[in-house]
Amino acid sequence: MKRKRISWLAATGIVSVLAGCGSSSPTPVSTGTAASSAQSAADSAALARYIERGDQVCSVSNAAIASVNARGAQLQRRHRGTPDEAALLVPVLREGLHVYRRYLWRFARIPPPPQEAAPVSAILAGLGKVGNDLERLAGALARGEVAQAKAITSQREVDHARVSAQELELGFKVCGQPAAQFSASG
């Protein structure tokens, strides 16, 4: 029987959930009346403060997630990644998921500017979906369902790309794109 190898990154994808560099283009300010300019400036300042706070949470999260991923990569190097051994990744994946959800909770507690409530709500929903994908992935790996784990990983990548684009569009600079990833593929 041919032994199938499972990539740690393909199996988890935790690193890219809240990490990376984003767009630095500011939200344009309207050129209307003095009152609307003042309001636009206040809206822009509120958004800038929100993005700064969110990026701070993402920065701390990235460091915590990197530590979990390093252990996962080390575990993968020691094992060949067969379906039976894939279950060895589950505790590390669950730890990463716990870290992810903890920082997602912190991120969600930052009050967004009122004018950005809808896009922020969509981002939070997308991040929650990525967390659910990771939860399902842990279950599939625990059961040794390699094909299911690969399908869930593909869905997680789509969900992550969607939410990353939303984060970058809003103007985040740390949240949004994956950090530099190690290549531990099989």
Backbone as JSON, one array per atom type, in Angstrom:
{
  "sequence": "MKRKRISWLAATGIVSVLAGCGSSSPTPVSTGTAASSAQSAADSAALARYIERGDQVCSVSNAAIASVNARGAQLQRRHRGTPDEAALLVPVLREGLHVYRRYLWRFARIPPPPQEAAPVSAILAGLGKVGNDLERLAGALARGEVAQAKAITSQREVDHARVSAQELELGFKVCGQPAAQFSASG",
  "N": [[0.83, -1.17, 0.0], [0.59, 2.17, -0.88], [2.05, 4.83, 0.84], [0.5, 7.7, 1.92], [1.37, 11.07, 2.15], [0.95, 13.79, 4.33], [0.86, 17.22, 4.28], [1.84, 19.52, 6.78], [1.1, 22.22, 6.6], [-0.86, 22.03, 4.62], [-2.63, 20.49, 5.97], [-3.36, 22.02, 8.2], [-3.15, 24.95, 7.97], [-3.06, 27.11, 9.7], [-1.26, 29.25, 10.12], [-1.8, 31.23, 8.2], [-4.16, 32.44, 8.89], [-4.63, 34.86, 10.41], [-2.57, 36.55, 9.63], [0.01, 38.62, 8.15], [0.81, 41.12, 5.61], [-0.83, 44.05, 4.59], [-2.8, 46.25, 2.51], [-1.79, 49.63, 2.19], [-3.19, 51.81, 1.48], [-5.05, 54.67, 2.2], [-8.47, 55.39, 3.26], [-10.32, 57.34, 1.01], [-10.9, 60.85, 1.46], [-13.78, 62.84, 1.38], [-14.49, 65.74, -0.66], [-16.33, 67.68, 0.08], [-18.44, 70.04, 1.78], [-17.25, 72.1, 4.55], [-18.21, 71.02, 6.93], [-18.85, 68.39, 6.18], [-16.32, 67.6, 5.44], [-14.99, 67.71, 7.85], [-16.4, 65.73, 9.19], [-15.74, 63.55, 7.58], [-12.99, 63.47, 8.02], [-13.01, 62.84, 10.73], [-14.25, 60.33, 10.59], [-12.33, 58.95, 9.09], [-10.18, 59.06, 10.87], [-11.23, 57.56, 13.0], [-11.49, 55.08, 11.76], [-8.79, 54.58, 11.2], [-7.77, 54.34, 13.82], [-9.18, 52.05, 14.63], [-8.2, 50.13, 12.83], [-5.5, 50.15, 13.55], [-5.63, 49.12, 16.18], [-6.75, 46.57, 15.63], [-4.71, 45.5, 14.01], [-2.69, 45.35, 15.91], [-3.65, 43.3, 17.59], [-3.6, 41.21, 15.72], [-0.86, 41.06, 15.22], [0.24, 40.16, 17.66], [-1.12, 37.76, 17.78], [-0.06, 36.47, 15.54], [2.54, 35.84, 16.4], [2.01, 34.01, 18.47], [0.71, 31.98, 17.03], [2.74, 31.26, 15.28], [4.5, 29.91, 16.94], [3.02, 27.6, 17.56], [2.8, 26.52, 14.98], [5.47, 25.98, 14.45], [5.97, 23.85, 16.17], [4.23, 22.01, 15.0], [5.41, 21.68, 12.48], [7.8, 20.52, 13.23], [6.88, 18.11, 14.31], [5.8, 16.99, 12.01], [8.12, 16.56, 10.52], [9.26, 14.47, 11.93], [7.55, 12.37, 11.47], [5.95, 10.43, 8.93], [3.47, 11.13, 7.95], [1.3, 9.49, 7.33], [-2.14, 8.27, 7.15], [-2.7, 7.12, 9.72], [-0.75, 8.34, 11.29], [-1.44, 10.96, 10.95], [-3.26, 11.66, 12.84], [-1.67, 12.35, 14.95], [-1.18, 15.01, 14.6], [-3.42, 16.28, 15.44], [-3.68, 17.21, 18.24], [-1.92, 19.41, 18.19], [-3.06, 20.95, 16.18], [-5.55, 21.49, 17.37], [-4.68, 23.0, 19.55], [-3.63, 25.21, 18.17], [-6.02, 26.09, 17.03], [-7.38, 26.85, 19.33], [-5.78, 29.02, 20.13], [-6.19, 30.65, 17.9], [-9.0, 31.14, 18.06], [-9.08, 32.49, 20.52], [-7.7, 34.89, 19.96], [-9.29, 35.81, 17.91], [-11.6, 36.33, 19.32], [-10.66, 38.48, 20.87], [-10.16, 40.31, 18.83], [-12.74, 40.66, 17.85], [-13.88, 42.06, 19.93], [-13.1, 44.66, 19.7], [-14.48, 47.74, 19.19], [-15.93, 48.62, 16.14], [-15.75, 51.45, 13.87], [-18.84, 53.17, 13.42], [-19.61, 53.57, 10.7], [-18.34, 51.52, 9.45], [-19.4, 49.16, 10.28], [-20.83, 47.12, 8.87], [-18.9, 45.98, 6.93], [-17.01, 45.07, 8.8], [-18.49, 43.25, 10.27], [-18.9, 41.32, 8.28], [-16.26, 40.47, 7.92], [-15.7, 39.37, 10.46], [-17.55, 37.27, 10.44], [-16.52, 35.77, 8.33], [-13.99, 35.08, 9.38], [-14.84, 33.51, 11.49], [-15.94, 31.39, 10.04], [-13.62, 30.31, 8.91], [-12.4, 29.39, 11.25], [-14.29, 27.4, 11.91], [-13.85, 25.71, 9.75], [-11.29, 24.82, 10.4], [-11.83, 23.43, 12.73], [-13.44, 21.34, 11.75], [-11.5, 20.15, 10.16], [-9.68, 19.19, 12.08], [-11.26, 17.18, 13.21], [-11.58, 15.45, 10.99], [-8.92, 14.65, 10.58], [-8.44, 13.38, 13.01], [-10.04, 11.15, 12.7], [-8.68, 9.93, 10.69], [-9.29, 10.47, 8.06], [-8.13, 11.17, 5.26], [-8.75, 12.07, 2.6], [-11.05, 13.6, 3.1], [-9.91, 15.5, 4.81], [-8.23, 16.82, 3.02], [-10.14, 17.96, 1.3], [-11.47, 19.68, 3.07], [-9.35, 21.35, 3.73], [-8.95, 22.6, 1.26], [-11.35, 24.05, 1.09], [-11.02, 25.69, 3.32], [-8.89, 27.24, 2.45], [-10.1, 28.72, 0.39], [-12.08, 30.09, 1.88], [-10.41, 31.52, 3.61], [-8.97, 33.14, 1.78], [-11.02, 34.76, 0.86], [-11.84, 36.2, 3.19], [-9.44, 37.43, 3.81], [-9.11, 39.17, 1.65], [-11.22, 40.9, 2.21], [-10.34, 42.03, 4.61], [-8.01, 43.35, 3.78], [-9.11, 45.13, 1.96], [-10.51, 46.82, 3.66], [-8.4, 48.06, 4.86], [-6.46, 47.03, 6.6], [-3.14, 46.39, 7.8], [-1.54, 44.45, 8.94], [-3.22, 42.31, 9.51], [-4.77, 40.03, 7.28], [-3.2, 38.99, 4.99], [-1.27, 35.99, 4.45], [1.48, 35.3, 6.6], [5.02, 34.86, 6.05], [5.44, 31.6, 5.01], [6.53, 28.4, 6.04], [7.86, 25.73, 4.05], [6.69, 22.7, 4.09], [5.94, 20.47, 2.59], [4.48, 17.51, 1.11]],
  "CA": [[0.0, 0.0, 0.0], [1.36, 3.4, -0.98], [1.84, 5.7, 1.99], [0.2, 9.08, 1.55], [2.0, 12.03, 3.04], [0.1, 14.95, 4.56], [1.61, 18.42, 4.62], [1.34, 20.21, 7.95], [0.38, 23.41, 6.17], [-2.07, 21.63, 3.92], [-3.54, 19.94, 6.95], [-3.87, 22.99, 9.16], [-3.31, 26.28, 7.43], [-3.29, 28.06, 10.79], [-0.4, 30.41, 9.98], [-2.32, 32.28, 7.33], [-5.49, 32.89, 9.28], [-4.67, 36.26, 10.83], [-1.23, 37.08, 9.51], [0.49, 39.14, 6.89], [0.88, 42.54, 5.31], [-1.96, 44.44, 3.77], [-2.79, 47.48, 1.76], [-1.54, 50.82, 2.99], [-3.91, 52.94, 0.91], [-6.07, 55.16, 3.12], [-9.8, 55.64, 2.74], [-10.33, 58.7, 0.51], [-11.7, 61.83, 2.17], [-14.59, 63.6, 0.42], [-14.11, 67.14, -0.79], [-17.57, 68.46, 0.2], [-18.43, 71.23, 2.64], [-16.35, 72.02, 5.71], [-18.8, 70.09, 7.9], [-18.68, 67.01, 5.71], [-14.89, 67.32, 5.48], [-14.67, 67.44, 9.25], [-16.96, 64.41, 9.5], [-14.92, 62.57, 6.85], [-11.72, 63.38, 8.74], [-13.28, 62.1, 11.97], [-14.48, 58.93, 10.18], [-11.03, 58.39, 8.7], [-9.39, 58.88, 12.1], [-11.81, 56.44, 13.74], [-11.11, 53.86, 11.04], [-7.35, 54.38, 11.41], [-7.59, 53.81, 15.19], [-9.69, 50.68, 14.64], [-7.25, 49.28, 12.09], [-4.29, 50.04, 14.37], [-5.91, 48.17, 17.28], [-6.88, 45.23, 15.04], [-3.39, 45.03, 13.59], [-1.95, 44.98, 17.12], [-4.13, 41.97, 17.97], [-3.1, 40.27, 14.72], [0.58, 40.93, 15.39], [0.45, 39.27, 18.82], [-1.65, 36.45, 17.36], [0.9, 35.86, 14.62], [3.63, 35.27, 17.19], [1.51, 32.82, 19.17], [0.43, 30.96, 16.01], [4.04, 30.8, 14.75], [5.02, 28.94, 17.89], [2.27, 26.36, 17.36], [3.18, 25.99, 13.68], [6.83, 25.43, 14.54], [5.84, 22.51, 16.75], [3.59, 21.17, 13.99], [6.41, 21.36, 11.45], [8.74, 19.58, 13.85], [6.17, 16.84, 14.4], [5.7, 16.45, 10.66], [9.44, 16.06, 10.09], [9.53, 13.2, 12.62], [6.61, 11.34, 11.03], [5.77, 10.43, 7.49], [2.2, 11.73, 7.6], [0.29, 8.54, 6.88], [-3.4, 8.53, 7.84], [-2.6, 6.81, 11.15], [0.09, 9.34, 11.94], [-2.09, 12.27, 10.83], [-3.93, 11.92, 14.12], [-0.7, 12.98, 15.85], [-1.25, 16.45, 14.39], [-4.67, 16.82, 15.99], [-3.51, 18.05, 19.43], [-1.28, 20.67, 17.81], [-4.08, 21.69, 15.45], [-6.54, 21.99, 18.34], [-4.03, 24.09, 20.29], [-3.63, 26.35, 17.26], [-7.39, 26.56, 16.91], [-7.67, 27.56, 20.58], [-5.08, 30.31, 20.04], [-6.91, 31.41, 16.87], [-10.29, 31.59, 18.59], [-8.82, 33.47, 21.58], [-7.38, 36.17, 19.35], [-10.48, 36.24, 17.17], [-12.47, 36.93, 20.34], [-10.09, 39.8, 21.19], [-10.37, 41.14, 17.65], [-14.18, 40.97, 17.77], [-14.25, 42.97, 21.04], [-12.73, 46.04, 19.36], [-15.66, 48.33, 18.55], [-15.61, 49.24, 14.85], [-16.45, 52.72, 13.62], [-20.2, 52.87, 12.96], [-19.71, 53.52, 9.24], [-17.68, 50.3, 8.97], [-19.99, 48.01, 10.98], [-21.18, 46.04, 7.94], [-17.73, 45.24, 6.48], [-16.38, 44.39, 9.94], [-19.34, 42.09, 10.55], [-18.59, 40.32, 7.25], [-14.92, 39.95, 8.23], [-15.82, 38.49, 11.62], [-18.25, 36.05, 10.01], [-15.56, 35.0, 7.54], [-12.99, 34.51, 10.29], [-15.52, 32.42, 12.2], [-16.04, 30.26, 9.1], [-12.28, 29.7, 8.83], [-12.26, 28.62, 12.49], [-15.11, 26.2, 11.78], [-13.14, 24.82, 8.82], [-10.18, 24.21, 11.14], [-12.45, 22.47, 13.66], [-13.8, 20.18, 10.93], [-10.25, 19.53, 9.74], [-9.17, 18.42, 13.22], [-12.09, 15.98, 13.31], [-11.25, 14.55, 9.88], [-7.59, 14.08, 10.85], [-8.58, 12.46, 14.14], [-10.64, 9.92, 12.18], [-7.82, 9.39, 9.64], [-9.95, 10.68, 6.76], [-7.2, 12.01, 4.51], [-9.45, 12.72, 1.49], [-11.9, 14.62, 3.69], [-9.01, 16.55, 5.31], [-7.79, 17.61, 1.86], [-11.29, 18.75, 0.84], [-11.68, 20.75, 4.05], [-8.23, 22.27, 3.56], [-9.24, 23.41, 0.07], [-12.4, 24.99, 1.45], [-10.43, 26.67, 4.24], [-8.09, 28.17, 1.65], [-11.06, 29.62, -0.28], [-12.66, 30.95, 2.9], [-9.37, 32.43, 4.08], [-8.69, 34.13, 0.74], [-12.14, 35.7, 0.83], [-11.8, 37.1, 4.35], [-8.22, 38.23, 3.69], [-9.41, 40.26, 0.71], [-12.08, 41.87, 2.92], [-9.5, 42.74, 5.57], [-7.14, 44.25, 3.04], [-9.94, 46.19, 1.39], [-10.82, 47.76, 4.73], [-7.18, 48.82, 5.1], [-5.54, 46.44, 7.57], [-1.77, 46.28, 7.33], [-0.98, 43.2, 9.49], [-4.25, 41.3, 9.28], [-5.22, 39.94, 5.9], [-2.46, 38.07, 4.14], [-0.44, 35.07, 5.23], [2.89, 35.62, 6.87], [5.9, 33.93, 5.34], [5.14, 30.24, 5.44], [7.55, 27.4, 5.78], [7.36, 24.73, 3.1], [6.83, 21.35, 4.63], [4.96, 19.73, 1.8], [4.8, 16.12, 0.89]],
  "C": [[0.89, 1.25, 0.0], [1.02, 4.29, 0.21], [1.61, 7.13, 1.51], [0.78, 10.0, 2.6], [1.09, 13.26, 3.14], [0.98, 16.12, 4.97], [0.99, 19.06, 5.86], [0.56, 21.45, 7.52], [-0.9, 23.05, 5.45], [-3.1, 21.12, 4.92], [-4.13, 21.01, 7.85], [-4.13, 24.37, 8.58], [-3.49, 27.35, 8.49], [-2.49, 29.34, 10.58], [-1.08, 31.54, 9.23], [-3.64, 32.87, 7.79], [-5.55, 34.36, 9.63], [-3.35, 36.98, 10.59], [-0.98, 37.75, 8.18], [0.5, 40.65, 6.79], [-0.26, 42.88, 4.38], [-1.74, 45.74, 3.05], [-2.5, 48.65, 2.68], [-2.28, 52.02, 2.43], [-5.02, 53.37, 1.85], [-7.42, 55.29, 2.43], [-9.83, 57.09, 2.25], [-11.28, 59.59, 1.31], [-12.47, 62.63, 1.13], [-14.17, 65.06, 0.41], [-15.34, 68.04, -0.75], [-17.39, 69.67, 1.08], [-17.48, 71.03, 3.81], [-16.89, 71.04, 6.74], [-18.61, 68.66, 7.46], [-17.2, 66.64, 5.67], [-14.46, 66.97, 6.89], [-15.18, 66.06, 9.65], [-16.13, 63.32, 8.82], [-13.58, 62.38, 7.55], [-11.91, 62.59, 10.03], [-13.51, 60.62, 11.67], [-13.17, 58.24, 9.82], [-10.16, 58.12, 9.92], [-9.91, 57.69, 12.91], [-11.44, 55.11, 13.07], [-9.62, 53.56, 11.25], [-7.07, 53.81, 12.8], [-8.05, 52.35, 15.27], [-8.69, 49.73, 13.96], [-5.97, 49.1, 12.91], [-4.5, 49.03, 15.5], [-6.04, 46.74, 16.76], [-5.54, 44.66, 14.63], [-2.51, 44.65, 14.78], [-2.35, 43.58, 17.59], [-3.57, 40.92, 17.01], [-1.61, 40.03, 14.89], [0.91, 39.98, 16.55], [-0.01, 37.85, 18.47], [-0.67, 35.73, 16.46], [2.04, 35.18, 15.37], [3.2, 33.99, 17.89], [1.26, 31.67, 18.18], [1.73, 30.41, 15.45], [4.65, 29.74, 15.65], [4.34, 27.58, 17.72], [2.67, 25.71, 16.03], [4.57, 25.38, 13.69], [6.79, 24.02, 15.14], [5.2, 21.55, 15.76], [4.57, 20.75, 12.91], [7.41, 20.35, 11.98], [8.12, 18.18, 13.94], [6.08, 16.19, 13.02], [7.04, 15.89, 10.18], [9.76, 14.71, 10.73], [8.66, 12.06, 12.12], [6.35, 11.5, 9.55], [4.42, 10.99, 7.06], [1.19, 10.76, 7.02], [-1.01, 8.82, 7.62], [-3.35, 8.22, 9.34], [-1.81, 7.86, 11.91], [-0.52, 10.74, 11.87], [-2.78, 12.65, 12.13], [-2.98, 12.55, 15.13], [-0.72, 14.51, 15.74], [-2.44, 17.1, 15.09], [-4.46, 17.65, 17.26], [-2.87, 19.41, 19.11], [-2.28, 21.55, 17.07], [-5.11, 22.27, 16.42], [-5.96, 23.12, 19.21], [-4.01, 25.36, 19.43], [-5.01, 26.95, 17.1], [-7.8, 27.33, 18.16], [-7.02, 28.95, 20.56], [-5.82, 31.21, 19.05], [-8.21, 31.98, 17.42], [-10.12, 32.64, 19.7], [-8.53, 34.84, 20.98], [-8.53, 36.69, 18.49], [-11.47, 36.91, 18.14], [-11.97, 38.33, 20.7], [-10.33, 40.79, 20.04], [-11.84, 41.59, 17.58], [-14.62, 41.96, 18.85], [-13.85, 44.41, 20.76], [-13.94, 46.66, 18.65], [-15.27, 49.02, 17.23], [-16.28, 50.62, 14.74], [-17.83, 52.41, 13.05], [-20.33, 52.74, 11.44], [-19.08, 52.26, 8.65], [-18.26, 49.04, 9.61], [-20.29, 46.85, 10.04], [-19.95, 45.29, 7.43], [-17.03, 44.48, 7.61], [-17.18, 43.15, 10.31], [-19.06, 40.97, 9.55], [-17.22, 39.68, 7.5], [-15.0, 38.97, 9.4], [-16.53, 37.19, 11.27], [-17.31, 35.17, 9.2], [-14.49, 34.35, 8.39], [-13.59, 33.36, 11.1], [-15.65, 31.18, 11.32], [-14.7, 29.55, 8.96], [-12.03, 28.86, 10.09], [-13.07, 27.33, 12.45], [-14.47, 25.2, 10.82], [-12.01, 24.09, 9.55], [-10.7, 23.15, 12.12], [-12.82, 21.18, 12.91], [-12.55, 19.42, 10.47], [-9.66, 18.67, 10.86], [-9.95, 17.12, 13.37], [-11.75, 14.98, 12.22], [-9.9, 13.89, 10.11], [-7.66, 13.07, 11.99], [-9.16, 11.11, 13.7], [-9.8, 9.28, 11.08], [-8.4, 9.53, 8.25], [-9.14, 11.67, 5.93], [-7.92, 12.75, 3.37], [-10.34, 13.84, 2.01], [-11.05, 15.79, 4.2], [-8.54, 17.43, 4.16], [-8.92, 18.49, 1.34], [-11.55, 19.93, 1.78], [-10.58, 21.79, 3.94], [-8.46, 23.17, 2.36], [-10.31, 24.45, 0.37], [-11.87, 26.08, 2.37], [-9.6, 27.7, 3.47], [-8.98, 29.18, 0.93], [-11.64, 30.61, 0.73], [-11.65, 31.98, 3.41], [-9.06, 33.51, 3.05], [-9.79, 35.19, 0.69], [-12.05, 36.69, 1.99], [-10.53, 37.96, 4.32], [-8.44, 39.41, 2.77], [-10.27, 41.33, 1.38], [-11.25, 42.69, 3.91], [-8.61, 43.76, 4.86], [-7.92, 45.42, 2.44], [-10.29, 47.24, 2.44], [-9.6, 48.6, 5.09], [-6.24, 48.26, 6.14], [-4.16, 46.29, 6.95], [-1.08, 45.01, 7.84], [-1.96, 42.07, 9.25], [-4.51, 41.21, 7.77], [-4.5, 38.95, 5.03], [-1.6, 37.16, 4.99], [0.95, 35.63, 5.45], [3.73, 34.66, 6.04], [5.68, 32.54, 5.89], [6.32, 29.34, 5.15], [7.0, 26.41, 4.77], [7.7, 23.36, 3.64], [5.84, 20.46, 3.89], [5.42, 18.32, 1.53], [4.49, 15.64, -0.45]]
}
